[in-house]
Amino acid sequence: MLARVPVEAGPWYAQANELMNNGNYDQAVQLYDKVIGTSPTCAMAHHNKGNCLDQLGKLNDAVQCYDTAIEIDPYDAESWFNKSITLRKLGKPMDASRCAERAIDLAMGR
């Protein structure tokens, strides 16, 4: 990812990750928003927020987060892959396939 978490947002980011890993997605989203407010170019915060929103069933919002993460770091295969999964859940198999292909290309170094 291109932008590191700024020092002042580090505790929020760490806590958000812990909340996400424990399934507390609503609370994690709130903390990722604080990180994003401090560092809007932190692609990983957008990506992880997208993961939480996906888990909460807020699929369109999740796609928007993945899009932002990809805009910041277009070479992050994981954001492309997770976007593909969410698009498939939204019933958009062609878009999902294109994102999955991009993720594979990036993961293979192409």
C-alpha positions in Angstrom: 0.0 0.0 0.0 1.2 3.5 -0.8 0.3 5.6 2.2 1.4 4.4 5.6 -0.8 5.0 8.6 0.3 8.3 10.2 1.6 8.0 13.7 -1.4 9.9 15.2 -3.8 7.4 13.6 -1.8 4.3 14.4 -3.7 3.4 17.6 -7.1 3.8 15.8 -5.8 1.6 12.9 -4.5 -1.1 15.3 -7.7 -1.1 17.3 -9.9 -1.2 14.1 -7.9 -4.2 12.9 -8.5 -6.0 16.2 -12.2 -5.2 16.1 -12.5 -6.4 12.5 -10.6 -9.6 13.3 -13.0 -10.2 16.2 -16.1 -9.6 14.1 -17.0 -6.2 15.5 -17.4 -4.7 12.1 -19.6 -1.7 13.0 -17.1 -0.5 15.5 -14.2 -1.2 13.2 -15.8 1.0 10.5 -16.0 3.9 12.8 -12.3 3.7 13.6 -11.3 3.2 10.0 -13.2 6.4 9.3 -11.1 8.2 11.9 -7.9 6.8 10.2 -9.2 7.9 6.8 -10.1 11.4 8.2 -6.5 11.7 9.3 -4.9 10.1 6.2 -7.3 9.9 3.3 -4.6 8.3 1.1 -4.2 5.3 3.4 -5.3 2.6 0.9 -5.3 -0.2 3.5 -7.8 1.7 5.8 -10.2 2.0 2.8 -9.6 -1.6 1.9 -10.3 -2.9 5.5 -13.3 -0.7 5.8 -14.6 -2.3 2.6 -14.0 -5.7 4.2 -16.1 -4.7 7.2 -18.9 -3.3 5.1 -19.0 -6.4 3.0 -19.4 -8.5 6.2 -22.2 -6.1 7.3 -24.0 -6.7 3.9 -23.4 -3.1 2.8 -22.1 -4.4 -0.5 -22.3 -1.2 -2.6 -20.5 0.8 0.1 -17.8 -1.9 0.2 -17.3 -1.7 -3.5 -16.8 2.1 -3.2 -14.2 1.5 -0.5 -12.3 -1.0 -2.7 -12.5 1.5 -5.6 -11.0 4.2 -3.4 -8.2 1.8 -2.3 -7.6 0.9 -5.9 -7.5 4.5 -7.0 -4.8 5.1 -4.3 -2.9 1.9 -5.0 -3.9 0.4 -8.4 -1.3 -2.4 -7.9 -2.9 -3.9 -4.8 -4.0 -7.4 -5.9 -6.0 -8.0 -2.7 -8.2 -4.9 -3.2 -9.0 -6.0 -6.7 -9.7 -9.6 -5.5 -12.0 -8.5 -2.7 -13.8 -6.2 -5.0 -14.4 -9.1 -7.3 -15.9 -11.2 -4.5 -18.2 -8.4 -3.5 -19.3 -7.7 -7.1 -20.2 -11.4 -7.5 -22.4 -11.1 -4.4 -24.0 -8.1 -6.0 -24.9 -10.3 -9.1 -22.3 -8.7 -11.4 -20.4 -11.7 -12.6 -18.8 -10.0 -15.6 -17.4 -7.1 -13.6 -16.3 -9.6 -10.9 -14.4 -11.6 -13.5 -12.6 -8.6 -14.8 -11.5 -7.6 -11.3 -10.5 -11.2 -10.5 -8.4 -11.3 -13.7 -6.7 -8.0 -12.7 -6.0 -9.4 -9.2 -4.4 -12.5 -10.7 -2.3 -10.5 -13.1 -1.0 -8.3 -10.3 -0.3 -11.3 -8.1 1.7 -12.9 -10.9 3.6 -9.7 -11.4 2.0 -8.9 -14.8 
